[in-house]
Amino acid sequence: MNAWTAAALILLTVPTPGCLWVAARGSAVRRLIGASLLSGVVGAVFLLLPQVYGRSSYQDLALVLAVLAPVGTLVFTRFVSGQRHEMRGSTPGG
């Protein structure tokens, strides 16, 4: 076990249970915060994996997560809000 593996394990064991707890319980805003924090922690772990295994292709996981995590936050916010948002000034037929 090297220092990169230890750092990845610490990131998985220390903040992850707290983020999962917040994401599973509480109001919708608290769940959103927990999910956003968890995506940041997982992104950091995905950046450590190429150092642990010596494969630079694993960095693609972190890049994909960095792009998709904010999109997931927006989708979560849209569906949890329960309000229908319509564009103003647009016509129904086109």
DSSP file (Angstrom, degrees, kcal/mol; ACC not computed):
  #  RESIDUE AA STRUCTURE BP1 BP2  ACC     N-H-->O    O-->H-N    N-H-->O    O-->H-N    TCO  KAPPA ALPHA  PHI   PSI    X-CA   Y-CA   Z-CA
    1    1 A M              0   0    0      0, 0.0     2,-0.1     0, 0.0    51,-0.0   0.000 360.0 360.0 360.0 127.2    0.0    0.0    0.0
    2    2 A N     >  -     0   0    0     50,-0.0     4,-2.0     1,-0.0     5,-0.1  -0.428 360.0 -90.1-105.7-175.4    1.4    3.3   -1.0
    3    3 A A  H  > S+     0   0    0      1,-0.2     4,-2.2     2,-0.2     5,-0.1   0.830 123.4  55.7 -67.6 -32.2    0.5    6.9   -0.1
    4    4 A W  H  > S+     0   0    0      2,-0.2     4,-2.2     1,-0.2    -1,-0.2   0.911 108.5  47.5 -67.4 -41.0   -2.0    7.2   -3.0
    5    5 A T  H  > S+     0   0    0      2,-0.2     4,-2.5     1,-0.2    -2,-0.2   0.908 111.5  50.8 -65.1 -41.5   -3.9    4.1   -1.9
    6    6 A A  H  X S+     0   0    0     -4,-2.0     4,-2.3     1,-0.2    -2,-0.2   0.901 109.9  50.3 -63.0 -40.7   -4.0    5.4    1.6
    7    7 A A  H  X S+     0   0    0     -4,-2.2     4,-2.2     2,-0.2    -1,-0.2   0.901 111.1  48.7 -65.0 -40.3   -5.4    8.8    0.5
    8    8 A A  H  X S+     0   0    0     -4,-2.2     4,-1.8     2,-0.2    -2,-0.2   0.908 112.1  48.8 -65.6 -41.3   -8.1    7.1   -1.6
    9    9 A L  H  X S+     0   0    0     -4,-2.5     4,-2.1     2,-0.2     5,-0.2   0.887 110.4  50.8 -66.4 -38.2   -9.1    4.9    1.3
   10   10 A I  H  X S+     0   0    0     -4,-2.3     4,-2.5     1,-0.2    -1,-0.2   0.917 110.0  50.0 -64.9 -41.8   -9.2    7.9    3.7
   11   11 A L  H  <>S+     0   0    0     -4,-2.2     5,-0.6     1,-0.2    -1,-0.2   0.838 113.5  46.8 -65.4 -31.3  -11.4    9.8    1.2
   12   12 A L  H  <5S+     0   0    0     -4,-1.8    -1,-0.2    -5,-0.2    -2,-0.2   0.829 119.5  37.4 -78.4 -31.1  -13.7    6.8    0.9
   13   13 A T  H  <5S+     0   0    0     -4,-2.1    -2,-0.2    -5,-0.1    -3,-0.2   0.786 117.0  43.9 -94.9 -28.0  -14.0    6.1    4.6
   14   14 A V  T  X5S+     0   0    0     -4,-2.5     4,-0.6    -5,-0.2    -3,-0.2   0.978 124.7  17.8 -87.2 -62.1  -14.1    9.5    6.3
   15   15 A P  H  >5S+     0   0    0      0, 0.0     4,-2.3     0, 0.0     5,-0.2   0.763 110.4  73.9 -84.9 -21.2  -16.4   11.8    4.3
   16   16 A T  H  ><S+     0   0    0     -5,-0.6     4,-2.6     1,-0.2     5,-0.2   0.912  94.8  48.7 -63.2 -46.4  -18.5    9.3    2.3
   17   17 A P  H  > S+     0   0    0      0, 0.0     4,-2.2     0, 0.0    -1,-0.2   0.897 113.0  49.4 -61.0 -37.2  -20.7    7.9    5.1
   18   18 A G  H  X S+     0   0    0     -4,-0.6     4,-2.4     2,-0.2    -2,-0.2   0.915 111.5  48.2 -65.6 -42.2  -21.5   11.5    6.2
   19   19 A C  H  X S+     0   0    0     -4,-2.3     4,-2.4     1,-0.2    -1,-0.2   0.908 112.4  49.1 -64.2 -41.4  -22.4   12.5    2.6
   20   20 A L  H  X S+     0   0    0     -4,-2.6     4,-1.4     2,-0.2    -1,-0.2   0.889 110.1  51.8 -64.8 -38.3  -24.6    9.3    2.2
   21   21 A W  H  X S+     0   0    0     -4,-2.2     4,-1.3    -5,-0.2     3,-0.3   0.932 112.7  44.2 -63.2 -46.0  -26.3   10.0    5.5
   22   22 A V  H  < S+     0   0    0     -4,-2.4    12,-0.2     1,-0.2     3,-0.2   0.886 113.3  51.7 -66.6 -38.3  -27.1   13.6    4.5
   23   23 A A  H  < S+     0   0    0     -4,-2.4    -1,-0.2     1,-0.2    -2,-0.2   0.739 113.1  45.5 -70.8 -22.1  -28.2   12.5    1.0
   24   24 A A  H  < S+     0   0    0     -4,-1.4     2,-0.3    -3,-0.3    -1,-0.2   0.668 115.2  40.9 -95.1 -18.0  -30.6    9.8    2.5
   25   25 A R  S  < S+     0   0    0     -4,-1.3     2,-0.1    -3,-0.2    -1,-0.0  -0.886  88.3  29.2-131.6 158.5  -32.3   11.9    5.2
   26   26 A G  S    S-     0   0    0     -2,-0.3    -4,-0.0     4,-0.1    -3,-0.0  -0.444  91.3 -21.4  97.4-167.1  -33.7   15.3    5.7
   27   27 A S     >  -     0   0    0     -2,-0.1     4,-2.3     1,-0.1     5,-0.2  -0.141  67.4-100.3 -75.0 173.2  -35.3   17.9    3.5
   28   28 A A  H  > S+     0   0    0      1,-0.2     4,-2.2     2,-0.2     5,-0.1   0.870 122.6  53.2 -64.4 -36.6  -34.8   18.0   -0.3
   29   29 A V  H  > S+     0   0    0      2,-0.2     4,-2.2     1,-0.2    -1,-0.2   0.912 109.6  47.8 -66.5 -41.2  -32.2   20.8    0.0
   30   30 A R  H  > S+     0   0    0      2,-0.2     4,-2.4     1,-0.2    -2,-0.2   0.891 111.0  51.3 -66.4 -38.5  -30.1   18.8    2.5
   31   31 A R  H  X S+     0   0    0     -4,-2.3     4,-2.3     2,-0.2    -1,-0.2   0.896 109.4  51.0 -64.1 -39.0  -30.3   15.7    0.2
   32   32 A L  H  X S+     0   0    0     -4,-2.2     4,-2.3     2,-0.2    -2,-0.2   0.910 110.0  49.1 -63.9 -42.2  -29.2   17.8   -2.7
   33   33 A I  H  X S+     0   0    0     -4,-2.2     4,-2.5     2,-0.2     5,-0.2   0.913 111.1  50.2 -63.4 -42.8  -26.2   19.1   -0.7
   34   34 A G  H  X S+     0   0    0     -4,-2.4     4,-2.3   -12,-0.2   -11,-0.2   0.903 111.3  48.1 -62.5 -41.5  -25.3   15.6    0.3
   35   35 A A  H  X S+     0   0    0     -4,-2.3     4,-2.0     2,-0.2    -1,-0.2   0.893 112.1  49.4 -67.3 -38.8  -25.4   14.3   -3.2
   36   36 A S  H  X S+     0   0    0     -4,-2.3     4,-1.5     2,-0.2    -2,-0.2   0.913 112.3  47.5 -66.6 -42.1  -23.3   17.2   -4.5
   37   37 A L  H  X S+     0   0    0     -4,-2.5     4,-2.1     1,-0.2    -2,-0.2   0.900 110.1  53.4 -64.8 -39.4  -20.7   16.7   -1.8
   38   38 A L  H  X S+     0   0    0     -4,-2.3     4,-2.7     1,-0.2     5,-0.2   0.889 105.6  53.1 -63.8 -38.7  -20.6   13.0   -2.5
   39   39 A S  H  X S+     0   0    0     -4,-2.0     4,-2.0     1,-0.2    -1,-0.2   0.864 108.7  50.8 -66.1 -33.2  -20.0   13.6   -6.2
   40   40 A G  H  X S+     0   0    0     -4,-1.5     4,-1.9     2,-0.2    -2,-0.2   0.906 111.3  47.2 -67.0 -41.4  -17.0   15.9   -5.2
   41   41 A V  H  X S+     0   0    0     -4,-2.1     4,-2.1     2,-0.2    -2,-0.2   0.923 113.1  47.9 -66.1 -44.3  -15.6   13.2   -3.0
   42   42 A V  H  X S+     0   0    0     -4,-2.7     4,-2.6     1,-0.2    -1,-0.2   0.881 109.1  54.8 -65.6 -37.0  -16.0   10.5   -5.6
   43   43 A G  H  X S+     0   0    0     -4,-2.0     4,-1.3    -5,-0.2    -1,-0.2   0.904 107.7  49.5 -60.8 -41.2  -14.4   12.8   -8.2
   44   44 A A  H  X S+     0   0    0     -4,-1.9     4,-1.2     2,-0.2    -2,-0.2   0.894 110.4  50.0 -65.0 -39.2  -11.4   13.2   -5.9
   45   45 A V  H  X S+     0   0    0     -4,-2.1     4,-1.7     1,-0.2     3,-0.4   0.908 107.8  54.0 -64.5 -40.9  -11.1    9.4   -5.5
   46   46 A F  H  < S+     0   0    0     -4,-2.6    16,-0.3     1,-0.2    -1,-0.2   0.770 106.2  53.1 -66.1 -24.1  -11.3    9.0   -9.3
   47   47 A L  H  < S+     0   0    0     -4,-1.3     4,-0.4    -5,-0.2    -1,-0.2   0.763 109.0  49.5 -78.6 -24.9   -8.4   11.4   -9.6
   48   48 A L  H >X S+     0   0    0     -4,-1.2     4,-1.8    -3,-0.4     3,-0.6   0.770  94.4  74.5 -81.6 -26.3   -6.4    9.3   -7.2
   49   49 A L  H 3X S+     0   0    0     -4,-1.7     4,-2.6     1,-0.2     5,-0.3   0.874  90.4  54.9 -58.6 -41.0   -7.0    6.0   -8.9
   50   50 A P  H 3>>S+     0   0    0      0, 0.0     4,-1.5     0, 0.0     5,-0.6   0.861 109.4  49.2 -62.0 -31.2   -4.7    6.6  -11.9
   51   51 A Q  H <45S+     0   0    0     -3,-0.6    -2,-0.2    -4,-0.4   -47,-0.1   0.863 112.5  47.9 -72.2 -35.1   -1.9    7.3   -9.4
   52   52 A V  H  <5S+     0   0    0     -4,-1.8    -1,-0.2     1,-0.2    -3,-0.1   0.946 124.9  27.6 -69.6 -48.2   -2.6    4.1   -7.5
   53   53 A Y  H  <5S-     0   0    0     -4,-2.6    -2,-0.2     2,-0.2    -1,-0.2   0.552 100.8-124.0 -96.1  -8.7   -2.9    1.8  -10.6
   54   54 A G  T  <5 +     0   0    0     -4,-1.5     2,-0.5    -5,-0.3    -3,-0.2   0.799  69.1 125.5  73.1  28.1   -0.6    3.6  -12.9
   55   55 A R    > < -     0   0    0     -5,-0.6     3,-1.2    -6,-0.3    -1,-0.2  -0.961  44.6-165.1-124.2 115.9   -3.1    4.0  -15.7
   56   56 A S  G >  S+     0   0    0     -2,-0.5     3,-1.5     1,-0.2     4,-0.2   0.690  82.1  75.5 -73.2 -17.1   -3.8    7.4  -17.0
   57   57 A S  G >  S+     0   0    0      1,-0.3     3,-1.3     2,-0.2     4,-0.3   0.718  80.7  71.7 -68.4 -18.4   -7.1    6.3  -18.7
   58   58 A Y  G X> S+     0   0    0     -3,-1.2     3,-0.9     1,-0.3     4,-0.7   0.665  79.8  75.3 -70.2 -15.0   -8.8    6.2  -15.4
   59   59 A Q  H <> S+     0   0    0     -3,-1.5     4,-1.9     1,-0.2    -1,-0.3   0.740  79.9  72.5 -67.5 -20.9   -8.7   10.0  -15.3
   60   60 A D  H <> S+     0   0    0     -3,-1.3     4,-2.6    -4,-0.2    -1,-0.2   0.846  89.6  59.4 -62.5 -32.6  -11.6    9.9  -17.8
   61   61 A L  H <> S+     0   0    0     -3,-0.9     4,-2.3    -4,-0.3    -1,-0.2   0.917 105.7  47.7 -60.7 -42.5  -13.9    8.7  -15.1
   62   62 A A  H  X S+     0   0    0     -4,-0.7     4,-2.2   -16,-0.3    -1,-0.2   0.888 111.6  50.3 -66.6 -38.7  -13.2   11.9  -13.1
   63   63 A L  H  X S+     0   0    0     -4,-1.9     4,-1.4     2,-0.2    -2,-0.2   0.913 111.1  47.9 -66.9 -42.0  -13.7   14.1  -16.2
   64   64 A V  H  X S+     0   0    0     -4,-2.6     4,-2.6     1,-0.2     5,-0.2   0.909 112.7  49.1 -64.5 -41.8  -17.0   12.4  -17.0
   65   65 A L  H  X S+     0   0    0     -4,-2.3     4,-2.4     1,-0.2    -2,-0.2   0.883 106.7  56.0 -64.8 -37.9  -18.2   12.8  -13.4
   66   66 A A  H  < S+     0   0    0     -4,-2.2    -1,-0.2     1,-0.2    -2,-0.2   0.823 114.0  40.7 -64.5 -30.0  -17.1   16.5  -13.4
   67   67 A V  H  X S+     0   0    0     -4,-1.4     4,-0.7    -3,-0.2    -2,-0.2   0.878 120.3  41.6 -82.7 -40.7  -19.4   17.1  -16.4
   68   68 A L  H  X S+     0   0    0     -4,-2.6     4,-2.5     1,-0.2     5,-0.2   0.750  99.5  70.7 -84.1 -23.8  -22.3   15.0  -15.3
   69   69 A A  H  X S+     0   0    0     -4,-2.4     4,-2.0     1,-0.2    -1,-0.2   0.928 100.4  45.1 -63.6 -46.6  -22.5   15.9  -11.6
   70   70 A P  H  > S+     0   0    0      0, 0.0     4,-2.1     0, 0.0    -1,-0.2   0.871 112.7  53.0 -64.5 -32.9  -23.8   19.4  -12.1
   71   71 A V  H  X S+     0   0    0     -4,-0.7     4,-2.4     2,-0.2    -2,-0.2   0.912 108.3  50.2 -65.1 -41.8  -26.3   18.2  -14.7
   72   72 A G  H  X S+     0   0    0     -4,-2.5     4,-2.6     1,-0.2    -1,-0.2   0.867 108.3  53.3 -63.2 -36.3  -27.5   15.6  -12.1
   73   73 A T  H  X S+     0   0    0     -4,-2.0     4,-2.4     2,-0.2    -1,-0.2   0.912 109.6  47.9 -64.2 -42.4  -27.9   18.4   -9.6
   74   74 A L  H  X S+     0   0    0     -4,-2.1     4,-2.2     2,-0.2    -2,-0.2   0.898 112.5  48.3 -66.0 -40.2  -30.0   20.4  -12.0
   75   75 A V  H  X S+     0   0    0     -4,-2.4     4,-2.3     2,-0.2     5,-0.2   0.918 111.4  50.3 -65.5 -43.0  -32.2   17.5  -12.8
   76   76 A F  H  X S+     0   0    0     -4,-2.6     4,-2.2     1,-0.2     5,-0.2   0.924 111.8  48.1 -59.5 -45.0  -32.7   16.7   -9.1
   77   77 A T  H  X S+     0   0    0     -4,-2.4     4,-1.7     1,-0.2    -1,-0.2   0.890 110.5  52.3 -63.5 -40.1  -33.6   20.3   -8.4
   78   78 A R  H  X S+     0   0    0     -4,-2.2     4,-0.7     1,-0.2     5,-0.3   0.922 115.0  39.2 -63.5 -46.0  -36.1   20.3  -11.3
   79   79 A F  H  < S+     0   0    0     -4,-2.3    -1,-0.2     1,-0.2    -2,-0.2   0.807 115.8  50.3 -78.9 -29.3  -37.9   17.2  -10.3
   80   80 A V  H  < S+     0   0    0     -4,-2.2    -1,-0.2    -5,-0.2    -2,-0.2   0.819  99.0  65.9 -77.4 -30.3  -37.9   17.8   -6.6
   81   81 A S  H  < S-     0   0    0     -4,-1.7    -1,-0.2    -5,-0.2    -2,-0.2   0.845  86.4-153.5 -63.3 -31.8  -39.2   21.4   -6.9
   82   82 A G     <  +     0   0    0     -4,-0.7     2,-0.4     1,-0.2    -1,-0.1   0.549  52.2 119.3  73.7   6.0  -42.5   20.0   -8.2
   83   83 A Q        -     0   0    0     -5,-0.3     2,-0.6     2,-0.0    -1,-0.2  -0.818  64.1-127.0-105.9 145.1  -43.2   23.2  -10.2
   84   84 A R        -     0   0    0     -2,-0.4     2,-0.6    -3,-0.1    -6,-0.0  -0.803  21.6-157.8 -91.7 124.1  -43.6   23.4  -13.9
   85   85 A H        -     0   0    0     -2,-0.6     2,-0.4    -7,-0.1    -7,-0.0  -0.894  11.2-172.5-104.6 123.1  -41.4   26.0  -15.4
   86   86 A E        -     0   0    0     -2,-0.6     2,-0.3     4,-0.0    -2,-0.0  -0.873  27.6-111.5-115.5 149.3  -42.4   27.3  -18.8
   87   87 A M    >   -     0   0    0     -2,-0.4     3,-0.7     1,-0.1     2,-0.3  -0.599  33.5-130.6 -76.6 134.6  -40.5   29.6  -21.1
   88   88 A R  T 3  S+     0   0    0     -2,-0.3     3,-0.1     1,-0.2    -1,-0.1  -0.644  84.7  22.3 -87.0 142.2  -42.1   33.0  -21.4
   89   89 A G  T 3  S+     0   0    0      1,-0.3     2,-0.3    -2,-0.3    -1,-0.2   0.494  92.0 120.8  85.4   3.0  -42.7   34.5  -24.8
   90   90 A S    <   -     0   0    0     -3,-0.7    -1,-0.3     2,-0.0    -4,-0.0  -0.767  58.7-130.1-100.4 148.6  -42.8   31.2  -26.7
   91   91 A T    >   -     0   0    0     -2,-0.3     3,-0.9     1,-0.1    -3,-0.0  -0.702  15.2-126.7 -94.7 148.2  -45.7   30.0  -28.6
   92   92 A P  T 3  S+     0   0    0      0, 0.0    -1,-0.1     0, 0.0    -2,-0.0   0.812 105.8  51.6 -64.2 -29.5  -47.1   26.5  -28.1
   93   93 A G  T 3         0   0    0      1,-0.0    -3,-0.0    -3,-0.0     0, 0.0   0.573 360.0 360.0 -88.2  -8.1  -46.9   25.6  -31.8
   94   94 A G    <         0   0    0     -3,-0.9    -1,-0.0     0, 0.0    -4,-0.0   0.386 360.0 360.0 147.4 360.0  -43.4   26.5  -32.4
